[in-house]
Amino acid sequence: MLKCVYMGTPDFAARILTQLLQWRGCEVAAVYSQPDRPTGRGLKIEPTPVKKVALEHNIPVYQPINFMEQKDVDILAALEPDVLLVAAYGLILPEAVLNIPRLAPLNVHASLLPRYRGAAPIQRAIMAGDQVTGVSIMHMEKGLDTGPVYLQRALAIGIEDTCASLHDELSNLGGRLLIEALPRLAAGTLKAVEQDDSLATYAAKLSKDDAKINFNQTAWEVHAQIRGTTPYPGAWFNIARKGSRTLRILVEPGQMGPVLNKPVAPGTVVGLVGDALAINCSDRLYLFPKLRPSTRHRMSAISFVNGYVTQKNEAGQPDFSLLQIADQ
């Protein structure tokens, strides 16, 4: 039986660890996770998702800030793992750590490497409009996700997939692929293929600015941007209202709407189409059935219009000409 040390932090890694613990082919001797940090509005310190799983199974947990101190490297070396298994740990591991396992340090990465090396491969694949992504099991080395790849599996990205839905599918796939790789690694039949660096792309960590919707894009690009930033950091835009303060609006994926039969500038708030608020993009409308003004609960587009578009036009209808997407 393989002796493994597992390293991971968020829910993606916790799902993989759960699958690994249900498999009888290895012993997880210890788990490493990032230090517990304040979370949520109350800033309460909570254990990481990986730590929670480990504690439920009575597995020792180590949480060094990094491996700059030799004592932390020595503690890991004393465990004498056959394999070091890493998934979304969130730390760059020095060579002194990568050289510890007897067989190999393996990483579960949520992309088809060399595409989307880095911190946000799931989000970036959706935002780019890709139709396929996947999981790679790679041999870790000093570079960021540059090591040779042992196994890969592709996964289709559906038109309604968000980061949340794809995250769950990829973590489940990653666990299965890791369990497929480990017996072959132990038997010496798992072969690695070097990555083609000329095809590499980088998936930088998302900021709130990445989630700000640009309506100068096509409706499809807007849809991809919203899906890739749902649920975090959350897609948003600002609406300026004549005579009132600017509102920050948080949104979830909506639908692509029709092409207008007259020229309208991108970012124009056209009004209601059915029960959705329609905003023009560079090629057609995009429809938002639900909106959430900041500091308020999510509401229907009709409720939003009734509450925030209070001025009427000559026909007695809500005057959408007083609304403008700000900071385009």
N, C-alpha and C positions, 0 to 999 in steps of 0.2 A: 504494500500500500504506500502511495506517495505521501510524503510529509510536506504540507504546504503552509506557507504564511500568506495571508490575504491582506491586500491594502486597497482601501476605498473609502469614500466618504458619503456621497449623496444617495438618493433612492435608487438611481441607476445601478450603482455598485451593490446596494443592499439586495436588490432582486437577484443579481447574479450570485451573490453569496448564499442566498436562500436555496437556490438550485444546487449549488455546489455541496451544501450540507445534506441535501437529500440523496446525493450520489455516494455510493459506498466505495469508490475507488481511491479516495484520499482522506487523510486526516488533516483538518485545519488546526494547526498547533497554536496559532496566535493570529490576531487581527490587528492591523494598524489603521488608524483613522485620524483625520485632522482634529486638533483640539476643539472641544465643545465651545460654541460661541453663542452670544445672545441672538435670538430670533424673534420675529413677530413684532406686533405693536408694543407689547409689554417688555420686549427685550429680555425675555426670560432665557436663561442658559439651558439649552436642551442637548442631550446626546445626539450625535450624528445618526442618520438612519442605519449605517453599517454597524456602529457601536451597539445600537439597540438590538439588532439581530444577533450579534456576537454574545451579548449579555444574556439573551434569552436561551442560548445554547451553552452557557457557562464556559465560553472561550475567553482566554486572557486578551485584554485590549491594551495596546500601547498607543500613546498620542503625542509623540515628540513634535515640537514646533517645526523642526527640520532635522537633518542628519549632519549638521555642522559640528556637533560635539561627538567625540570619539566614543563616549560611553553609549550613545544610542546605537551606533554601528555595532559595537561589541555585544549589546543585548540581542540584537537581531542575529548576529553571527552565532551566538551561543545556542540559538534555537535549531541550528543545523538543518535548514529546510532543503528538501530536494528541489522544490520549485517556489519561486516568488510569483504570486498572482496579483496583478494590479488592474483596477478598473476605476477610472475617475477619482483617483486619490487626491489630485490637486496639488501635488508637490513634485518638483523635479528631483529625481533620485540621483545621487552622485555615483560614480563608478564603483566606489568602495562598497556600496549597497548592492549594486547590480551584479557584482562579482561573487556575492555570498552564496546563492543557491547552487546546489550540486549540478543540476541539469540545465536550468535556464530561468531567467526572469521573463514572464509573459505578460503582455498587456492586452486587454480587451478594449478595442477602440471602435467607436460608433460611426465608422465611415469605410468606404472602399479605398483604403490607402493606395497611392499617395495623395488622393484628394482629401481635403479638409483635415489636415494635420492641425492639432491645437485644441482649444478649450470648448468650442461650440460647434462641433460638426453636425449635430442634428438640426440646430436652428439654421445654420448657414446653408445646408443642402435644401431645405424647404424654401428659404428666402430667395435662393438662386433659381427657383422654379424647376429643380431637378425632378425627374420622374422615378429615379432609382437611387437608393443608397444601400447601406449594408453594414456588416460588422467584419472587422479584421482581428485576427489573433497574431500578434507580432512579437518578435524577440526585442526586448528593450535594450537600447544602447544610450550613449550620452546625449545624442541629438533629440529634438522634440519630435516624437513619433516617426523617426527616420529609420528604425530598425527593419530588418528583413521580415517578410510576412510568411507565416506558416499556413494559415487557412483564411478564407474569405467566404461570406455568403451574402448574396444580394437580396434586397427587399424593396418592393415597389412602394412608391410614395403616392398615395391617393390624393385626388383633388381636394378632398376635405380634411386630409390629415393635418393635425397641428403638431407642434413640438411635443405636447403632452401625449397624444396618441402614438406618435412615432417613437417617442422615448420608451414607452412600455413594450412595444413590439420589438425594438432593437435590444433592450435589456434581456428580454426572454430569449431572443435569438443568440445573444452573446453568451448567455449561460449554457445553452445547448452546445454551441460551437466550442466553448472552452472544455466542456466535458468530453467532447469528441476528440479534442487535441491531446488531452493529458495522457491517455493510455498509449497513444502513438508516440508521444514524446518519451515516455518511459521505455517503450520497446525499441527506440532508436529509428523508427520509420517515418518520423515527422520531419519533412524537409522544408527549409525556408528559402524564399525567393527574394532577392534584393529589390528594393523599390527603385523605380525610375524617377530620379529627382527632377527631371525635366518636366514631369507631369504633375508635380506637387502643387497644391494650393493650401492656403492657410486659413483656418477658421478661428478668427479672433473672438475673444469673449465679448458678449453683447453689452452695450450700454443702453440707457434710456433713450439716447438720441437715435440709436439704431431702430427703435420702435416708433419713432415719429413718422407718421404717414406722409408721404409725398405724393400728392394727387397729380403731379406732372407725369407720373408713370402711367402705364396702361392699367386697366382694371385687373388684368391677370397678375401683374407685378404687385399691385396693391394687395390683392388677395394672398399672394405668396408671402408678402411682408407681414401681414397680420397673422397668418397661420404660423409662421416661423417665430413670432414673438409672443405666442399664446401658449401657456399662461404667463410666462415671464420673459422680459420685463413688462409686457402688456402694451399692445398697440394703442396709440393715442394721436390726437391732433387738437389744435386750438381753434375755437370758433370765436371770432370777434362779432359782437352785437352792437349795433348803433345805439348809443345812449346807455349801454350797460357794460359791465365788466366782461373781459374775455373769459371764456369757459374752456377748461381742459376737458376733453371728452375721451374716455377710455372705451375701447370697442373690442369685440370678438369677431371672428370671421362672419361675413355676411354672404351676399351673392353678387355676381356680376349681372348688371342690368342691361337694358337696351341701348342702342346707339341713338342719340338725339338727332332729330331731323333738321336742326338748325345749329349754327356754330355757337358753342358756349365754352368759355374759358375753363381750363382745368381748375379744380378747387371750388367751382361754383356750387352752392347749395341749391339744388333745383326744387326740392320740396318732397312731398310724400309720393311714392309710387307704391300703390297698395298700402301695406302697413309698414313700409320701410322708408327711412330717410335716404334720399338719393343725392349723391355728390358726384359731379362729373370728373372723370379722369381724362387722360389724353386721348382716349379712343371711345369710351362709352361710360355709362353710369356705373357706380358701385352702390349697392343697397345695404343699409344697416337697419335690420329689424330691431336691434337692441342697442342702447347707448347707456353709458354711465358717466354723468357729469362728476368731476372730482368732488370728493367729500359726500357724494350721494350714493344711493343704491342704484343698481342697474334697473333700467326702465324700458318700456316699449318706446318705439319711435313716436307713436301717437301721443303717449304721455309726455315725452320730451317736448314735442311741438306745443302741446297745450300749456305746458308749464313755462317754456322759455321763449316761444315765439308769440309774444302777446300782442304785438301791433298787427293791424289788419291793413290790407290793400283796399283799393276802391271797390273790389268785388266782395269785400267782407271776409276774405280768406286770409290766413296767416301770411304775413309779408316776408317771404324768404329773401327778398332783395336786401334786407337789412342785415343779413348774415353773411359773413365772409370767413373763409379759412385763413387764419393768420399765419404769418411766418413761413410762407411757401418757399 
